[in-house]
């Protein structure tokens, strides 16, 4: 005779529940695996099913056999998971595309206004004039470092001077440019 889910409404008999769990857990996991094709997920769904049953013991009124009820509950939880997974996959992909688009838009520099373009042109003109006032070797070192992004050793090889000379020339260039440009920016 099929067992039924008779548990004292006020005491929730843990031994009876544990018996159900031990009796059906492995078979329900195999049943759930047929739906989700992942052992860990199948176990999680079965455990979740038992947890929901335990939480709602007081409200349960099972009219069929316990075995049929458990299998149907696991099947429903598997189908709900599959449905939610498909929704997450579909909308997750769309949300990811939207997020990537927003990030791209945020990283794109806004088109400068005419006033900003004029101000930038003026600053470039002032900076270029200040660079032209540097001594030739100092100017070469500065341009290779800041505009060509060469390292000090690369500048040293390119100009045929020592790395220490590159450092000295760069220090002088930065100091002179700072002295010339800083008062204009205040």
C-alpha positions in Angstrom: 0.0 0.0 0.0 1.3 3.5 -0.9 2.3 5.6 2.0 0.7 8.9 2.6 1.9 12.2 3.9 0.4 12.1 7.4 2.4 14.4 9.7 1.0 15.9 12.8 0.0 19.5 11.9 1.7 20.9 15.1 4.8 18.7 15.5 6.1 18.2 11.9 7.6 14.8 12.5 11.1 15.0 11.3 11.7 11.3 11.2 8.8 10.7 8.8 10.0 13.5 6.6 13.6 12.2 6.7 12.2 8.8 5.7 10.6 10.3 2.6 13.8 12.1 1.8 15.9 9.0 2.1 13.5 6.8 0.2 12.9 9.1 -2.8 15.9 11.4 -3.0 18.2 9.4 -5.4 15.4 8.4 -7.7 14.0 11.9 -7.9 17.6 13.2 -8.7 17.8 10.8 -11.6 14.3 11.9 -12.7 15.3 15.6 -12.5 18.5 14.9 -14.4 16.4 13.7 -17.4 15.1 17.2 -17.6 18.1 19.4 -16.8 21.1 17.2 -17.8 23.2 18.4 -15.0 23.7 16.4 -11.8 24.3 19.3 -9.5 21.3 21.2 -10.8 19.1 18.1 -10.5 20.2 17.6 -6.9 19.5 21.3 -6.2 16.0 21.1 -7.7 15.2 18.0 -5.7 16.5 19.5 -2.5 14.5 22.7 -3.2 11.4 20.6 -3.8 11.8 18.9 -0.4 12.5 22.3 1.3 9.3 23.7 -0.2 7.3 20.7 1.0 8.8 21.0 4.5 7.9 24.7 4.6 4.3 24.1 3.5 3.6 20.9 5.5 0.9 22.6 7.5 -1.0 23.6 4.3 -0.5 20.5 2.3 -3.5 18.3 1.5 -2.2 15.6 -0.8 -4.9 13.6 -2.6 -2.6 11.3 -4.5 0.2 9.0 -3.4 3.3 10.6 -1.9 5.4 9.1 -4.7 3.2 10.6 -7.4 3.1 14.0 -5.6 6.9 14.1 -5.2 7.5 13.2 -8.9 5.0 15.8 -10.1 6.5 18.5 -7.8 10.1 17.7 -9.0 8.8 17.7 -12.6 7.1 21.1 -12.2 10.2 22.6 -10.5 12.4 21.3 -13.4 10.0 22.8 -16.0 9.9 26.1 -14.1 13.7 26.1 -14.1 13.9 25.4 -17.8 11.4 28.1 -18.6 13.2 30.7 -16.4 16.5 29.7 -17.9 15.3 30.3 -21.4 13.9 33.7 -20.3 17.2 34.6 -18.7 19.1 33.5 -21.7 17.0 35.5 -24.1 16.7 38.6 -22.1 20.1 38.3 -20.6 21.6 38.4 -24.1 19.5 41.4 -25.0 20.4 43.1 -21.7 24.1 42.4 -22.3 23.8 44.0 -25.8 22.1 47.0 -24.4 24.7 47.3 -21.7 27.5 47.1 -24.2 25.9 49.7 -26.3 25.5 52.1 -23.4 29.1 51.5 -22.3 30.2 52.2 -25.9 28.2 55.4 -26.0 29.5 56.5 -22.6 33.1 56.0 -23.7 32.6 57.9 -26.9 33.8 61.5 -26.6 31.0 64.0 -27.1 31.4 66.2 -30.1 33.0 69.4 -28.9 31.0 72.6 -29.2 32.4 75.3 -31.4 33.6 77.2 -28.3 35.4 74.1 -27.0 37.0 73.6 -30.4 38.2 77.2 -30.4 39.5 76.9 -26.9 41.3 73.6 -27.7 42.9 75.2 -30.8 44.1 78.1 -28.8 45.6 75.8 -26.2 47.3 73.7 -28.9 48.7 76.9 -30.4 50.0 78.2 -27.1 51.5 74.8 -26.2 53.2 74.4 -29.6 54.7 77.9 -29.3 56.0 77.0 -25.9 57.6 73.8 -27.2 59.2 75.7 -30.1 60.9 77.9 -27.6 62.8 75.0 -26.1 66.4 74.3 -27.1 66.5 71.9 -30.1 67.7 68.7 -28.2 65.3 69.4 -25.4 62.5 69.9 -27.9 63.4 66.6 -29.7 63.4 64.6 -26.4 60.1 66.1 -25.4 58.3 65.4 -28.7 59.7 61.8 -28.9 58.5 61.1 -25.4 55.1 62.8 -25.4 54.0 62.6 -29.0 55.7 59.5 -30.2 55.4 57.7 -26.8 59.0 56.4 -27.0 60.6 55.3 -23.8 63.8 56.9 -22.5 66.0 54.0 -23.8 64.3 54.3 -27.2 64.9 58.0 -27.3 68.5 57.5 -26.2 69.1 55.1 -29.1 67.1 57.3 -31.6 69.1 60.4 -30.8 72.4 58.8 -30.0 72.6 60.2 -26.5 72.8 58.6 -23.0 69.7 57.8 -21.0 70.8 60.3 -18.4 71.0 63.0 -21.0 67.4 62.1 -22.0 66.3 62.3 -18.4 68.0 65.7 -17.9 66.6 67.1 -21.2 63.1 65.9 -20.3 63.3 67.4 -16.8 64.4 70.8 -18.3 61.6 70.6 -21.0 58.9 69.9 -18.4 60.2 72.7 -16.1 60.3 75.3 -18.8 56.9 74.3 -20.2 55.5 74.5 -16.7 57.0 77.9 -16.1 55.6 79.2 -19.4 52.2 77.6 -19.5 51.1 77.5 -15.8 50.5 81.3 -15.5 48.3 81.1 -18.7 46.1 78.4 -17.2 45.2 80.3 -14.0 
